[in-house]
Amino acid sequence: MATIAKQSAKIVQPGHLYYYGESAGCTFKKGEFVYLNGASQLVVCANDPTAVLGMVCSDATGVTNNSILVYVAEPGVQFEMNIYSSVTAITMIGHQYSLSHDGTNMWGILDNTDTANRVFEVIALSPRDAVGDTYGRVIVEVCELVAQLGQATS
């Protein structure tokens, strides 16, 4: 089987697109997952996020409150992303895994070694890869509990 090069996630089934202001000093890159901080500004998701707003459509500018277009992560919106470890397997479908942020390459990948911090659910294997490929790609949707715009507020 092949070893698939890790790369930033891609949108495969888009939903809503909205503009949000970036926070000061942002360095995120197109395709990274972000959330809104307490000031309602975009910040890149670190490992094991508890909230995901969506995926940015362009690189950060470093200008506070500059408008950045975001694919909002909500039920039905699908992303394609590499797995963190091992090989793709049919048994991954229907399971929930965490997000691992690669700060060097500036992308998020599915941490299929972490089932405790559930961020994404695998709904299919990518048709671009074969079962058994190392770092293969999967199609995921955000888990409802971490979809930031779907979270209840008090």
MDTraj code that builds the backbone (N, CA, C; nanometers):
import mdtraj as md
import numpy as np

residues = "MET ALA THR ILE ALA LYS GLN SER ALA LYS ILE VAL GLN PRO GLY HIS LEU TYR TYR TYR GLY GLU SER ALA GLY CYS THR PHE LYS LYS GLY GLU PHE VAL TYR LEU ASN GLY ALA SER GLN LEU VAL VAL CYS ALA ASN ASP PRO THR ALA VAL LEU GLY MET VAL CYS SER ASP ALA THR GLY VAL THR ASN ASN SER ILE LEU VAL TYR VAL ALA GLU PRO GLY VAL GLN PHE GLU MET ASN ILE TYR SER SER VAL THR ALA ILE THR MET ILE GLY HIS GLN TYR SER LEU SER HIS ASP GLY THR ASN MET TRP GLY ILE LEU ASP ASN THR ASP THR ALA ASN ARG VAL PHE GLU VAL ILE ALA LEU SER PRO ARG ASP ALA VAL GLY ASP THR TYR GLY ARG VAL ILE VAL GLU VAL CYS GLU LEU VAL ALA GLN LEU GLY GLN ALA THR SER".split()
xyz = np.array([
    [0.0837, -0.1194, 0.0000],
    [0.0000, 0.0000, 0.0000],
    [0.0880, 0.1255, 0.0000],
    [0.0280, 0.2349, -0.0374],
    [0.1011, 0.3611, -0.0527],
    [0.1091, 0.4386, 0.0784],
    [0.2085, 0.5263, 0.0873],
    [0.2172, 0.6233, 0.1959],
    [0.1727, 0.7568, 0.1381],
    [0.0669, 0.8120, 0.1936],
    [0.0071, 0.9351, 0.1427],
    [0.0708, 1.0555, 0.2124],
    [0.1113, 1.1544, 0.1344],
    [0.1702, 1.2757, 0.1910],
    [0.0660, 1.3500, 0.2733],
    [0.1038, 1.3895, 0.3943],
    [0.0122, 1.4666, 0.4785],
    [-0.0007, 1.6074, 0.4220],
    [-0.1222, 1.6595, 0.4267],
    [-0.1499, 1.7923, 0.3747],
    [-0.2669, 1.8539, 0.4492],
    [-0.2928, 1.9798, 0.4219],
    [-0.4032, 2.0456, 0.4909],
    [-0.5362, 1.9837, 0.4488],
    [-0.6339, 1.9944, 0.5372],
    [-0.7673, 1.9412, 0.5106],
    [-0.8312, 2.0176, 0.3948],
    [-0.9277, 1.9538, 0.3336],
    [-1.0010, 2.0132, 0.2214],
    [-1.1505, 2.0036, 0.2499],
    [-1.2245, 2.0963, 0.1942],
    [-1.3701, 2.0914, 0.2040],
    [-1.4206, 2.0051, 0.0881],
    [-1.5097, 1.9101, 0.1166],
    [-1.5634, 1.8265, 0.0089],
    [-1.7143, 1.8404, -0.0056],
    [-1.7825, 1.8806, 0.0994],
    [-1.9268, 1.9058, 0.0941],
    [-1.9513, 2.0365, 0.1685],
    [-1.9466, 2.1492, 0.0960],
    [-1.9566, 2.2783, 0.1636],
    [-2.0953, 2.3081, 0.2177],
    [-2.0964, 2.3995, 0.3094],
    [-2.2208, 2.4490, 0.3676],
    [-2.2183, 2.6004, 0.3643],
    [-2.2405, 2.6603, 0.4791],
    [-2.2433, 2.8064, 0.4891],
    [-2.1018, 2.8646, 0.4913],
    [-2.0894, 2.9802, 0.4285],
    [-1.9664, 3.0587, 0.4300],
    [-1.9966, 3.1934, 0.4943],
    [-1.9187, 3.2294, 0.5950],
    [-1.9366, 3.3583, 0.6609],
    [-1.8009, 3.4223, 0.6856],
    [-1.8011, 3.5554, 0.6962],
    [-1.6790, 3.6296, 0.7273],
    [-1.6699, 3.6544, 0.8770],
    [-1.5498, 3.6398, 0.9306],
    [-1.5209, 3.6676, 1.0712],
    [-1.3877, 3.7412, 1.0778],
    [-1.3706, 3.8237, 1.1810],
    [-1.2465, 3.8977, 1.1983],
    [-1.1389, 3.8116, 1.2633],
    [-1.0160, 3.8281, 1.2153],
    [-0.9059, 3.7514, 1.2756],
    [-0.8544, 3.8222, 1.4007],
    [-0.8003, 3.7442, 1.4921],
    [-0.7444, 3.8020, 1.6141],
    [-0.6032, 3.8532, 1.5866],
    [-0.5512, 3.9308, 1.6782],
    [-0.4190, 3.9911, 1.6618],
    [-0.3109, 3.8840, 1.6489],
    [-0.2211, 3.9041, 1.5546],
    [-0.1053, 3.8163, 1.5404],
    [-0.1328, 3.6784, 1.4847],
    [-0.2478, 3.6574, 1.4231],
    [-0.2795, 3.5258, 1.3673],
    [-0.1829, 3.4894, 1.2554],
    [-0.1525, 3.3604, 1.2485],
    [-0.0646, 3.3096, 1.1427],
    [-0.1252, 3.1882, 1.0727],
    [-0.2554, 3.1659, 1.0884],
    [-0.3145, 3.0467, 1.0290],
    [-0.3035, 3.0500, 0.8772],
    [-0.3112, 2.9309, 0.8191],
    [-0.3034, 2.9139, 0.6744],
    [-0.4357, 2.8593, 0.6217],
    [-0.4607, 2.8819, 0.4942],
    [-0.5801, 2.8297, 0.4281],
    [-0.5936, 2.6805, 0.4574],
    [-0.7144, 2.6387, 0.4970],
    [-0.7391, 2.4980, 0.5257],
    [-0.7254, 2.4598, 0.6717],
    [-0.6860, 2.5536, 0.7571],
    [-0.6761, 2.5217, 0.8997],
    [-0.8118, 2.5403, 0.9663],
    [-0.8296, 2.4677, 1.0761],
    [-0.9526, 2.4787, 1.1543],
    [-0.9357, 2.5868, 1.2587],
    [-1.0428, 2.6641, 1.2795],
    [-1.0396, 2.7784, 1.3701],
    [-1.1617, 2.7775, 1.4614],
    [-1.1544, 2.8595, 1.5655],
    [-1.2681, 2.8835, 1.6544],
    [-1.2725, 3.0315, 1.6842],
    [-1.3834, 3.0757, 1.7424],
    [-1.3968, 3.2159, 1.7830],
    [-1.3594, 3.2287, 1.9293],
    [-1.2690, 3.3229, 1.9586],
    [-1.2306, 3.3465, 2.0981],
    [-1.3369, 3.4325, 2.1679],
    [-1.3115, 3.4726, 2.2913],
    [-1.4071, 3.5505, 2.3697],
    [-1.4415, 3.6846, 2.3091],
    [-1.3533, 3.7353, 2.2206],
    [-1.3788, 3.8624, 2.1523],
    [-1.4427, 3.8402, 2.0152],
    [-1.4878, 3.7158, 1.9897],
    [-1.5480, 3.6773, 1.8614],
    [-1.4545, 3.6985, 1.7431],
    [-1.3269, 3.6674, 1.7663],
    [-1.2256, 3.6748, 1.6617],
    [-1.1688, 3.5352, 1.6367],
    [-1.1206, 3.5129, 1.5151],
    [-1.0680, 3.3828, 1.4754],
    [-0.9340, 3.3512, 1.5398],
    [-0.9231, 3.2272, 1.5864],
    [-0.7989, 3.1741, 1.6423],
    [-0.7863, 3.0308, 1.5905],
    [-0.6636, 2.9879, 1.5582],
    [-0.6436, 2.8524, 1.5077],
    [-0.6693, 2.7501, 1.6191],
    [-0.7309, 2.6376, 1.5834],
    [-0.7550, 2.5297, 1.6796],
    [-0.6236, 2.4580, 1.7098],
    [-0.5974, 2.4365, 1.8358],
    [-0.4823, 2.3572, 1.8783],
    [-0.5258, 2.2105, 1.8849],
    [-0.4420, 2.1255, 1.9386],
    [-0.4787, 1.9848, 1.9583],
    [-0.6009, 1.9747, 2.0487],
    [-0.6866, 1.8788, 2.0216],
    [-0.8013, 1.8460, 2.1060],
    [-0.8909, 1.9659, 2.1377],
    [-0.9349, 2.0401, 2.0372],
    [-1.0171, 2.1581, 2.0663],
    [-1.1544, 2.1192, 2.1213],
    [-1.2103, 2.2082, 2.2009],
    [-1.3456, 2.1876, 2.2532],
    [-1.4484, 2.2636, 2.1703],
    [-1.4005, 2.3449, 2.0762],
    [-1.4889, 2.4187, 1.9863],
    [-1.4207, 2.4333, 1.8503],
    [-1.4994, 2.4127, 1.7444],
    [-1.4515, 2.4324, 1.6075],
    [-1.5563, 2.5158, 1.5349],
    [-1.5153, 2.6332, 1.4875],
    [-1.6052, 2.7160, 1.4071],
    [-1.6093, 2.6637, 1.2639],
    [-1.4921, 2.6343, 1.2087],
    [-1.4865, 2.5867, 1.0715],
    [-1.3463, 2.5929, 1.0160],
    [-1.3373, 2.5966, 0.8831],
    [-1.2106, 2.5972, 0.8119],
    [-1.1942, 2.7299, 0.7382],
    [-1.0782, 2.7918, 0.7547],
    [-1.0535, 2.9197, 0.6881],
    [-1.0253, 2.8989, 0.5402],
    [-1.0703, 2.9947, 0.4598],
    [-1.0555, 2.9871, 0.3142],
    [-0.9345, 3.0629, 0.2631],
    [-0.8618, 3.1293, 0.3529],
    [-0.7420, 3.2029, 0.3118],
    [-0.6469, 3.2152, 0.4292],
    [-0.5250, 3.2530, 0.3999],
    [-0.4241, 3.2735, 0.5036],
    [-0.4575, 3.3970, 0.5872],
    [-0.4128, 3.3953, 0.7113],
    [-0.4267, 3.5133, 0.7973],
    [-0.3409, 3.6263, 0.7417],
    [-0.3829, 3.7491, 0.7700],
    [-0.3069, 3.8662, 0.7250],
    [-0.2238, 3.9257, 0.8380],
    [-0.2592, 3.8904, 0.9624],
    [-0.1924, 3.9508, 1.0768],
    [-0.2542, 4.0825, 1.1187],
    [-0.3606, 4.1224, 1.0496],
    [-0.4286, 4.2487, 1.0796],
    [-0.5517, 4.2180, 1.1642],
    [-0.5559, 4.2715, 1.2850],
    [-0.6673, 4.2473, 1.3753],
    [-0.7999, 4.2875, 1.3112],
    [-0.8972, 4.1992, 1.3220],
    [-1.0327, 4.2167, 1.2697],
    [-1.0427, 4.2162, 1.1177],
    [-0.9348, 4.1795, 1.0477],
    [-0.9452, 4.1623, 0.9033],
    [-1.0435, 4.0488, 0.8759],
    [-1.1342, 4.0678, 0.7827],
    [-1.2370, 3.9679, 0.7533],
    [-1.1801, 3.8498, 0.6762],
    [-1.2063, 3.7303, 0.7291],
    [-1.1611, 3.6055, 0.6687],
    [-1.2841, 3.5179, 0.6454],
    [-1.2957, 3.4612, 0.5268],
    [-1.4064, 3.3734, 0.4933],
    [-1.3831, 3.2356, 0.5543],
    [-1.4895, 3.1800, 0.6165],
    [-1.4796, 3.0517, 0.6860],
    [-1.5925, 2.9597, 0.6390],
    [-1.5551, 2.8338, 0.6054],
    [-1.6553, 2.7294, 0.5858],
    [-1.6985, 2.6862, 0.7249],
    [-1.8222, 2.7102, 0.7619],
    [-1.8698, 2.6800, 0.8964],
    [-1.8870, 2.5288, 0.9116],
    [-1.8302, 2.4752, 1.0186],
    [-1.8414, 2.3322, 1.0499],
    [-1.9746, 2.3088, 1.1197],
    [-2.0643, 2.2433, 1.0501],
    [-2.1969, 2.2137, 1.1026],
    [-2.2410, 2.0810, 1.0427],
    [-2.3439, 2.0193, 1.0968],
    [-2.3885, 1.8909, 1.0426],
    [-2.4081, 1.8982, 0.8911],
    [-2.3570, 1.7979, 0.8204],
    [-2.3683, 1.7910, 0.6753],
    [-2.2479, 1.8453, 0.6005],
    [-2.1679, 1.9292, 0.6661],
    [-2.0474, 1.9826, 0.6020],
    [-1.9369, 1.8788, 0.6171],
    [-1.8740, 1.8435, 0.5070],
    [-1.7751, 1.7361, 0.5094],
    [-1.6364, 1.7868, 0.4694],
    [-1.5382, 1.7356, 0.5411],
    [-1.3987, 1.7693, 0.5165],
    [-1.3218, 1.6410, 0.4861],
    [-1.2187, 1.6537, 0.4051],
    [-1.1288, 1.5418, 0.3800],
    [-0.9972, 1.5738, 0.4486],
    [-0.9481, 1.4778, 0.5287],
    [-0.8222, 1.5018, 0.5987],
    [-0.7452, 1.3725, 0.6179],
    [-0.6129, 1.3878, 0.6312],
    [-0.5271, 1.2726, 0.6560],
    [-0.5448, 1.2217, 0.7975],
    [-0.5177, 1.0927, 0.8156],
    [-0.5134, 1.0380, 0.9505],
    [-0.3723, 1.0563, 1.0050],
    [-0.3616, 1.0609, 1.1357],
    [-0.2370, 1.0901, 1.2057],
    [-0.1428, 0.9707, 1.2092],
    [-0.1975, 0.8537, 1.2266],
    [-0.1136, 0.7380, 1.2537],
    [-0.1679, 0.6135, 1.1856],
    [-0.0787, 0.5265, 1.1459],
    [-0.1146, 0.3943, 1.0970],
    [-0.1755, 0.4007, 0.9583],
    [-0.2696, 0.3119, 0.9326],
    [-0.3262, 0.2988, 0.7991],
    [-0.4779, 0.3145, 0.8030],
    [-0.5344, 0.3531, 0.6886],
    [-0.6802, 0.3657, 0.6803],
    [-0.7434, 0.2271, 0.6860],
    [-0.8575, 0.2219, 0.7521],
    [-0.9269, 0.0950, 0.7685],
    [-1.0774, 0.1178, 0.7642],
    [-1.1485, 0.0230, 0.7106],
    [-1.2950, 0.0295, 0.7052],
    [-1.3531, 0.0479, 0.8453],
    [-1.2868, -0.0085, 0.9451],
    [-1.3384, -0.0025, 1.0828],
    [-1.3360, 0.1387, 1.1412],
    [-1.2730, 0.2350, 1.0746],
    [-1.2710, 0.3735, 1.1233],
    [-1.4056, 0.4424, 1.1019],
    [-1.4820, 0.3979, 1.0032],
    [-1.6084, 0.4630, 0.9695],
    [-1.7043, 0.4534, 1.0873],
    [-1.7636, 0.5682, 1.1219],
    [-1.8578, 0.5739, 1.2331],
    [-1.7936, 0.6047, 1.3666],
    [-1.6606, 0.6118, 1.3699],
    [-1.5914, 0.6414, 1.4959],
    [-1.5510, 0.7882, 1.5007],
    [-1.5373, 0.8373, 1.6231],
    [-1.5024, 0.9773, 1.6445],
    [-1.3606, 0.9882, 1.6992],
    [-1.2878, 1.0863, 1.6452],
    [-1.1472, 1.1055, 1.6810],
    [-1.1190, 1.2533, 1.7028],
    [-1.0004, 1.2815, 1.7533],
    [-0.9621, 1.4184, 1.7827],
    [-0.8933, 1.4855, 1.6639],
    [-0.8629, 1.6119, 1.6819],
    [-0.7878, 1.6913, 1.5851],
    [-0.6476, 1.7109, 1.6397],
    [-0.5488, 1.6895, 1.5566],
    [-0.4104, 1.7173, 1.5917],
    [-0.3631, 1.8306, 1.5017],
    [-0.3071, 1.9338, 1.5622],
    [-0.2608, 2.0487, 1.4851],
    [-0.1103, 2.0396, 1.4647],
    [-0.0681, 2.0412, 1.3405],
    [0.0740, 2.0403, 1.3057],
    [0.1178, 2.1856, 1.2916],
    [0.1794, 2.2392, 1.3959],
    [0.2203, 2.3792, 1.3973],
    [0.3347, 2.4107, 1.3031],
    [0.4099, 2.3105, 1.2641],
    [0.5203, 2.3316, 1.1704],
    [0.4672, 2.3527, 1.0294],
    [0.3791, 2.2639, 0.9873],
    [0.3255, 2.2717, 0.8516],
    [0.1943, 2.3486, 0.8435],
    [0.1400, 2.3844, 0.9596],
    [0.0183, 2.4648, 0.9679],
    [-0.1030, 2.3955, 0.9066],
    [-0.1326, 2.2733, 0.9565],
    [-0.2532, 2.2058, 0.9141],
    [-0.3033, 2.1157, 1.0244],
    [-0.4290, 2.0790, 1.0132],
    [-0.4899, 1.9871, 1.1078],
    [-0.5079, 1.8513, 1.0439],
    [-0.4816, 1.7463, 1.1210],
    [-0.5037, 1.6102, 1.0736],
    [-0.5846, 1.5349, 1.1784],
    [-0.6493, 1.4287, 1.1355],
    [-0.7342, 1.3503, 1.2244],
    [-0.6467, 1.2613, 1.3126],
    [-0.6545, 1.2803, 1.4435],
    [-0.5760, 1.1988, 1.5376],
    [-0.6523, 1.0715, 1.5680],
    [-0.6319, 0.9720, 1.4848],
    [-0.7045, 0.8463, 1.5002],
    [-0.6515, 0.7609, 1.6149],
    [-0.5575, 0.8152, 1.6934],
    [-0.5116, 0.7460, 1.8146],
    [-0.5859, 0.7971, 1.9380],
    [-0.6649, 0.9040, 1.9214],
    [-0.7321, 0.9689, 2.0347],
    [-0.8833, 0.9616, 2.0170],
    [-0.9462, 0.8724, 2.0935],
    [-1.0927, 0.8616, 2.0890],
    [-1.1580, 0.9284, 2.2098],
    [-1.0771, 0.9854, 2.2995],
    [-1.1314, 1.0513, 2.4186],
    [-1.1766, 1.1941, 2.3892],
    [-1.1025, 1.2646, 2.3043],
    [-1.1325, 1.4038, 2.2709],
    [-1.1965, 1.4074, 2.1326],
    [-1.3248, 1.3833, 2.1290],
    [-1.3956, 1.3638, 2.0022],
    [-1.4277, 1.4971, 1.9344],
    [-1.3704, 1.5135, 1.8154],
    [-1.3894, 1.6355, 1.7387],
    [-1.4565, 1.6058, 1.6048],
    [-1.4121, 1.5009, 1.5364],
    [-1.4651, 1.4656, 1.4058],
    [-1.5112, 1.3206, 1.4034],
    [-1.6159, 1.2940, 1.3244],
    [-1.6620, 1.1575, 1.3016],
    [-1.6301, 1.1178, 1.1579],
    [-1.5687, 1.0024, 1.1414],
    [-1.5375, 0.9514, 1.0079],
    [-1.6663, 0.8976, 0.9455],
    [-1.7006, 0.9500, 0.8287],
    [-1.8215, 0.9024, 0.7607],
    [-1.7887, 0.8180, 0.6378],
    [-1.6633, 0.8269, 0.5895],
    [-1.6229, 0.7470, 0.4731],
    [-1.4714, 0.7546, 0.4579],
    [-1.4177, 0.6600, 0.3863],
    [-1.2787, 0.6686, 0.3446],
    [-1.2749, 0.7487, 0.2151],
    [-1.1687, 0.8240, 0.1939],
    [-1.1570, 0.9021, 0.0717],
    [-1.1459, 0.8093, -0.0484],
    [-1.2186, 0.8384, -0.1557],
    [-1.2059, 0.7565, -0.2758],
    [-1.0706, 0.7726, -0.3447],
    [-0.9923, 0.8701, -0.3012],
    [-0.8612, 0.8945, -0.3623],
    [-0.7530, 0.7999, -0.3102],
    [-0.7810, 0.7286, -0.2012],
    [-0.6826, 0.6398, -0.1408],
    [-0.7394, 0.4991, -0.1289],
    [-0.6514, 0.4038, -0.1020],
    [-0.6932, 0.2649, -0.0848],
    [-0.6936, 0.2281, 0.0633],
    [-0.7775, 0.1338, 0.0996],
    [-0.7750, 0.0800, 0.2353],
    [-0.6336, 0.0279, 0.2607],
    [-0.5779, 0.0634, 0.3746],
    [-0.4434, 0.0194, 0.4089],
    [-0.3349, 0.1198, 0.3774],
    [-0.3684, 0.2325, 0.3114],
    [-0.2671, 0.3348, 0.2851],
    [-0.2237, 0.4007, 0.4156],
    [-0.0953, 0.4220, 0.4310],
    [-0.0427, 0.4928, 0.5476],
    [-0.0750, 0.6416, 0.5340],
    [-0.1268, 0.7013, 0.6405],
    [-0.1693, 0.8424, 0.6440],
    [-0.2776, 0.8715, 0.5406],
    [-0.3582, 0.7707, 0.5088],
    [-0.4650, 0.7884, 0.4113],
    [-0.5638, 0.8954, 0.4536],
    [-0.6467, 0.9354, 0.3596],
    [-0.7440, 1.0412, 0.3855],
    [-0.8820, 0.9815, 0.4123],
    [-0.9553, 1.0508, 0.4980],
    [-1.0908, 1.0116, 0.5329],
    [-1.1826, 1.1324, 0.5174],
    [-1.3105, 1.1062, 0.5032],
    [-1.4122, 1.2116, 0.4982],
    [-1.4746, 1.2196, 0.6367],
    [-1.4797, 1.3408, 0.6918],
    [-1.5278, 1.3590, 0.8292],
    [-1.6305, 1.4713, 0.8361],
    [-1.7090, 1.4671, 0.9426],
    [-1.7964, 1.5780, 0.9821],
    [-1.7622, 1.6129, 1.1259],
    [-1.7805, 1.7388, 1.1619],
    [-1.7532, 1.7810, 1.2988],
    [-1.8576, 1.7195, 1.3921],
    [-1.8147, 1.6796, 1.5103],
    [-1.9080, 1.6286, 1.6113],
    [-1.9933, 1.7443, 1.6621],
    [-2.1192, 1.7180, 1.6820],
    [-2.2136, 1.8229, 1.7203],
    [-2.1714, 1.8971, 1.8476],
    [-2.1122, 1.8269, 1.9434],
    [-2.0758, 1.8907, 2.0705],
    [-1.9627, 1.9917, 2.0584],
    [-1.8842, 1.9842, 1.9525],
    [-1.7749, 2.0815, 1.9347],
    [-1.8031, 2.1830, 1.8226],
    [-1.9111, 2.1654, 1.7488],
    [-1.9481, 2.2621, 1.6452],
    [-1.9843, 2.3923, 1.7157],
    [-1.8973, 2.4904, 1.7073],
    [-1.9109, 2.6113, 1.7886],
    [-2.0430, 2.6836, 1.7702],
    [-2.0914, 2.6939, 1.6493],
    [-2.2182, 2.7658, 1.6289],
    [-2.3375, 2.6825, 1.6713],
    [-2.3169, 2.5536, 1.6976],
    [-2.4257, 2.4701, 1.7442],
    [-2.4267, 2.4509, 1.8947],
    [-2.3276, 2.5104, 1.9636],
    [-2.3179, 2.4934, 2.1083],
    [-2.4139, 2.5854, 2.1796],
    [-2.4750, 2.5333, 2.2831],
    [-2.5666, 2.6146, 2.3646],
    [-2.4877, 2.7146, 2.4471],
    [-2.5429, 2.8310, 2.4654],
    [-2.4805, 2.9333, 2.5499],
    [-2.5730, 2.9624, 2.6671],
    [-2.5125, 3.0099, 2.7748],
    [-2.5951, 3.0418, 2.8909],
    [-2.5822, 3.1869, 2.9298],
])
top = md.Topology()
chain = top.add_chain()
for i, resn in enumerate(residues, 1):
    res = top.add_residue(resn, chain, resSeq=i)
    for name in ("N", "CA", "C"):
        top.add_atom(name, md.element.get_by_symbol(name[0]), res)
traj = md.Trajectory(xyz[None], top)
